[in-house]
Amino acid sequence: MPEEKLSLDINEILNASIDAKYEKLDEKEFHRRIVSSGLSRSTIEEISKLKKEPEWMLRLRLKSLELFEKLPTPNWLPDFLGSLDVSSLELYVKPGIEKTNNWDEIPKEIREYYDKLGIPESEKKYLGGLVAVLESEPIYSNVKEELKKKGVVMMPPEEAVQKYPDVIKEYFMKIFPASDHKFAALHGALWSGGVFVYVPRGVRITTPVEGFFVIGSEMEGQFEHTLVVADEGSYIHFIEGCSAPQFKKFSFHDGMVELYAKKDAHIKFTTVQNWSKNVINFNNKRAWADENANIEWVEGSLGSKYSFVYPSTILRGRNATSTSLVVTMASGEGEWKDSGSKMIHAAPNTRSKVVNKNIGFNGGVNIYRGLIRVNKGATGAKAYVKCDSLMLDEKTKAYTFPHNQVFEDDADVAHEAHTFRMSEDQLFYLMNRGINEKEATSMLVLGFIDEIMKELPFEYATMLNKIIKLELEKLGAVA
């Protein structure tokens, strides 16, 4: 970890007001139920009881709690996360809204917030299914009839635990076990909300499906779990959206994504993350690719104050492939965006590609850390990593920590990294053609991440474009 790493008291961070407009979702009418007795066995048992879970799921939670209490904070995380007092957060918040498949049944104040984000309109136009999670529970879940007829299952994982217990037992927290690290264990103990999707053999879904997650209050922990199982020869594009109103104090996000692509299956997983600047975002993402399977990660990680995201794929079958395209933006003093990808080549003739694009200005910190591992027996493996950082001022910092572990002589592993400053010549060229400085800066930044933007559905690329332009409005020191 670089010497300039933040060494802040997490409790000061959580309790300090931030300089921003304060928004919140109106809580008065919804009779929210909060489990706030601290992180303890009784808390876990209460959450499990509220969800009417079977005994095996409660045991998984309690084992995860035990691991959380034993495991050290990972040494690759900043110091301040080691002193996080989880018990100071609201660990489970149930909005007083019953899950529905009709937007009109959601209270007006909540519905208006989702309307501003364009979620209902997106569903009407181009989504095959949608699960919307507010705080710790789903409030909306719907799958189009044409997908149901093909046997596609999409529902909150709580519901899947009841309806498909054998499937959940087989896959839930298996490629990302609670023993992996301290915050995976925390997730295992407190998980709530999320999306479960199963795509039957040979079914190719032509319209994306989405899970959308909103943190509705300050000092709240959100621990949603997304599990996607694509059977042989199937295809699915899953879009993950994240948002939160601006609060006076911080909230904490510790979600998890597990993807299973069976033989010849293809999963594309796209994230547009725009948490408000008072969210600590910790996301655990891992995929399993069988023979000839393909996993695509596309990540736009623009929001949050501190973000730790590392999409990973285990290439377990012969000829399996995976790509990871990640863009992050650290746009202010003290913002810390820690990202990267892990590709584990565990079978012959596997392929992987990692492209990370980091943008920083106004004193933000971007860190790339990644792993390429070629196991013994994974002959003919090919891996390519490209990590680019664009710094728009002198205060910004960027670090790269690549890690390669290669145990086969014929492996082809390539890594390149570049750090760029905003070119005055490029700005001058564009401004000489009548483009003002702000627009020219936006054009150069968007050109820098074009490789990732073109992988997004048009509507989401447009959304990301707008978010980036709004963030660049803060670039007063450079403009």
N, C-alpha and C positions, 0 to 999 in steps of 0.2 A: 504494500500500500504506500503511496507517495507521502512525503513528509508533510505536504500541505493538507492532509486529510482533516476532515472536520472532527473536532473532539468536543462535542457539545453535550450538555446534560439533556437527556431525552425528555425528562419531566419539565424542564424549562421550555423546551420546544413545544411540548403538548399543551402547556398552560399559558403560553405567551400569546397575546393578541397579535394578529398580523395586520399590516397596513393594506386593507382591501375593503371593498364594499361588502357588507354582511348580508347574506341571503339565507333563507332557510325554507324548508317545506313546512307548511302549517301543521302543527302536531295536535292542536287542541281537540279537533273533532274525531280523531282516529283512534284514541284510547290505546296508544302503543303499549305493548307489554315488554318490559325490559328485565333481563336476567343480569343482575349487577352485583352478585355476591362474591366477586373476585374469582380468580382462576383456581378452582378447587374441584374435588370429586363431586361435591354436592351440586356445583354449577353444571358440570357435564351431565350428571344424572337428571337434573331438571330439564335441560335442553332435550335430552333423549326422550324423556317422558312426554314433553310437549309435542314431540314429533311422532309419538307412539311407535318407536323403533323396536325392532326385534332385539333379542339379547345379544346376538353376535355383533350388531353394530355398536351397541353400548360398550361391549368389550373392546372393540377397535378404538373407540374414543378414549377409554380409560387407559389402555396401553399407550396410546399416543401422548396422553397427559403425563404418564410416568416417564416416557422418553424425553418430553420437553423439559421436565424438571432435572433430568440427568445430563442432557447433552449441552456442551459448551456453545457459545455463540460462534459461528463460523469465523475463522481468522481472516477471511477475505472481505468481511464487512467492516464498515466504519465503526469506530469505538462507541459512538453514541447509541447504536442499536443494542449493545450489550447491556445497557442499563435501562432498557425499556421495561417499565412496570405495566405489564399487561393488565393487571387487576384494576388499574386506574381507568380502563376503558369500559364502555358498555359492550359486553362480549356477545350478546344476543339481543336483537331488537326486532320484535314482531309487530309490524304495522297493523292497526286494527281494521284491515281490509281483507276480505276473503278473496282468494284467487278466482279469477273469472276468465272467460274467453270473449268478453264483450267490453270494449273500451268505454262504452256509455255507462257501464255499471261502476266504474271507478270514480271516486269523489272528484268533483270539479277541480279543486286546487291541485290535486296530484296529477290529474289528467292534463291540465294546462302546462305543467312542467314538462311532461313527455311530449306534448304538442310542440312546445318551443324547440325541443331537440329533433323534431321531425320523425319520431318513431312510428306513430300510427300511420302516417302517410307513407313511410318507407315500406311498412308491411303490406299496405294495399297495392303498391306499385310493383314490387319485385321480390318480396320475401316469401319463401315457401312455408316458413314457420317462425314463431317468435316466442321467447320466454323473457319476461321483464321481471327483474328482481329489485325490490326496494328494501334497503337495509338488510335484514337477514332472511327474508322470505319472498317467494314469487308472488306477484299480484296479478300477473296476466300470463296465460299460456294458450297458444293456439297453433294448430298445424292444418294446412290446407288439405281439403278432402282428397285431392289427387295423390298426395303423398301417403295419406292413410291407406288408400286403396292399394298402394304398392308395398305396404307393410312397414313403412318407416315409422319408427317410434321416436317421439320427442316430447319430453316432459321434465319437470323438476326431479332431481335425484331422490328427494324424499318420497315422491310418488312411486318412483321406480323401485325403491327398496321394498315397498309393499307389493307391487305388481310383478316384478321380475327379480326376486331375491337371489336366485341362482346366478343370473347374469351379473348383478352388482357384486356379489361375493367373488366372482371369478376375476373381475377387472378393477374394482375400486381400490385405489391406492396400492396397486401392485407394481407398476413401473415407477411410481414415485412414492415409495414407502415412507412412513413416518420416521423411520430410523435414518433417513438420508441426511437430515440436518435439523437444527432446533426449530426453525420456522415451518418446516414440513410437518414436524410433530405437533406444533401449535395448531396448524390447519387441521390435522387429523382429529384433534380433540374437539375443535370448535366448528367444523365445517357446517354450513347452512346455506340453503339456496343453491342455485346453479342450474345446469342443464344436462340431461342425459339424452343422447341420440344413438339410435341403432339403425343402420342402413342394411337391408337384407342383401343377400348374394345377388350380384348382377344388376342391382338397381342403381341407376345414375341420376342423381337429383340435379335438374338443370337450373333451378333457382336456389340462391343461397338461403340458409336459415341463420337466425341470429339469437344470441343471448345478450341482453342489455342490463347492465348493473349500475344501480344508483346508491350512493351512500347518502342517507337522508338527514344525518345529524352529526354534530361535532362530538369528539371524544368517543367515537364509535368504532368498533372493529367489524370488518366484513370479511367473511371466509367462504365465499362461494366455491363450488366444485363443478367443473365441466368435464364430462366423460363422453367421448365419441368413439363408437365401435363401428368400423366400416368392414362389412363382410367381403368375401372374395369377389373381385371384379366390380366392386361398387365405387361410386364417386360422391363426394359431398364437399360443399364449400360452406364452412361455418364462419360467421362474422361475430366477433366479440366487441361490444361497445361499452365504454365505461365513462361515467360522469358523476359530478357531485356539485351541489351549490357551494358558494363561497361561505365558509364559516369563520368565526373569530378564533377558534382553536383548531387543533389538528384532529384527524381521524387516521385510522390504520387499516390497510387492506392487505390481506394475506390469502390470495386465491390460489387455485390449482387447476391445471388443465392436463388431462391424460387422453392421448389419442392412440387408437389401435387400428392399424391398417393391415388387413389380412392379405393373402396372396392376390396380386394384381389389383389391389384396391388403391384409391387415390384420395387423400384428404388434404384440402387446402384450408388453412386456419388463419384468418385475418383479424388483427386487433387494431381498433382505433381507440387509443387510450387518451382521454382528455380530463383526467381528474383535476379538480381545482388545486390551487397551489398550497393547500394546507393538508394534503394527503400524503402519508408515507405509504408507498406502493411496493409491496413485495409479492411477486407472482412466480409460481412454480409451474413450469411447462415442460412436458416430456412426451415423446411419441415413440411408438414401436412399429417398425416397418418389416413385414414379412417378405417372402420372395416376390420380386418384381413390383413391390408396393412403392408408392411415392408419397412423401410427406412434404408439404409446402408450408412454411411459416412466413407470414407477412405481418410486420409489427410497426405501427406508428405510435411511438411512446412520447407524447408531447407534454402531457400534464403532470401533476404532482410536484411536490417539493423534493422528495427523495424517492428514487425509483430503482428497483433491482429486478431485472428481467433477463432471463437466459433461456430462450427456447432450445430444446435439445431433442435429438433423435437417436434411437438405438437402431442401427441398420442390421437387423437380425437375419434377414433372408437374402439368399443369393440374388444379385442384380437389383437390390433395393436402392432407392435414391431419395435424397432429401435436400431441400434448399431452405435457407433462412435469410430473409431480407428484413433488416431492422433499421429504423430511423429514430433517433432520439434528439430532443432539444432541451438544453439547459439554458434558460433565458433570464437568469437573475442571480444576484449575489447569494451564495449559499445553496443554490440548487445543485443537486447531485444526481446525475443520471448514470447508473451503472448497468451496462448491458453487454450482451455477447451471446454466443451460441456454443453448444457442445454437439459434436457429431462422433458417435461411437461406431466404428466399422467392425462388425462382428461376423461378417460372412464374405465370401469371395465376390469380386467384381462389383462392389458397392461404390456409390458415387455420392459426394456431398459438395455443396457450395454454400458459403457463408458470405454475405455482404452486409457490413455495418456502416451506416452513415450517421455521424454525430455532428450536430450543429450547436455552437455555443456562443453566447454573448452576454454582456453586462456582468461578467464575473462568474458565470456558470462553470460547473465542472462536469466533463464527460469522461467516462472510463469504459474501455472495452476490455473484457477478459473472456477468453474463449478456449476451447479444448478440441483438438482433433486427436482421436485415438484410433489406431489401427491394431486390432488384436492379432495375436498369433493365429494363423489359419485364414485370415481375411486377405488372401492373395488377390492381386490385381486391383486393389482399392485406389480410388482417386479422390483427392480432397483439395478444394481451393478456397482460400480465405482472403477477403479484401476488406480492409478497415480504413475508412477515410474520416477525417475530422476537419470541419470547417469552423475556424474561429474568426469572429467578426470584430473583435477588439483585443486590446493588449491585456485585459484583466482575466480573460477566459483561460481555462486550463483543459488540456486533453491528455489522456494517458492510454497506452495500449499494453496489454499483458497477454500475448498469445502463448499457448502451451500445446506442444505436440508430443504425443507418445506413439512411436511407430515401432511395431514388432514384426514387420515383414519387409524384406529387402526390396521387393519389387513395387512397394507402395509409391504413388505419385502424390506428394503433398506439397502444395505451394501456398505461400503467404505473402501478401504485400500490404503495406500500410503507408498512408500519406496524411500529412497534416498541411492544411492550406490556410492562408490568410486571405481575407477579401482583397481582391486585386484592384488597386486604384486605376490601373489601365483599363480594366474591364468596365468599371463604373464610368470612367471618362468616355469610353467608346459609346456606351449606351446613352449617356446624358447628352453627348454631342448630336444624337439623333432624336432629341426632343423628349426623352424619357426622364422624368424627375428621379431624384436620388432614391427615394423610398421604393418606387416601383422598380427601379433598376436593381436595387438590393434584393427585392422579392424575386425577381426573375432569376438572378444568379443563385439564390438559395434553392429555389424550386428546380432549377436545372441540375444542381448538385445532387438532389435526391430523385431525379427523374427515373432512375433504374428501379426504384421501389414504387413510386407513384403509379407507374404504368401497370403494375400488378394489381392495383385496387380496382374494384367496380367503380364506374364513372361517378356515381353519386357520392361514394366515400372518398374518392380522390378529390372531388370538389370540396367536400367538407374539410379534409385535411389541408387543402390549399387555403381555405378561409381561416382556419385556425392558425396556420403558420403566418399568414399576413397580419393577423391580429397580434400575434406575439411579436412580430417585427416592428410593430408600432412602438414598442418599448425601447427600440434601438436608438434613442435620442442621442446618446454619446457618440455614436458613429455617424449618424445621418448628418 
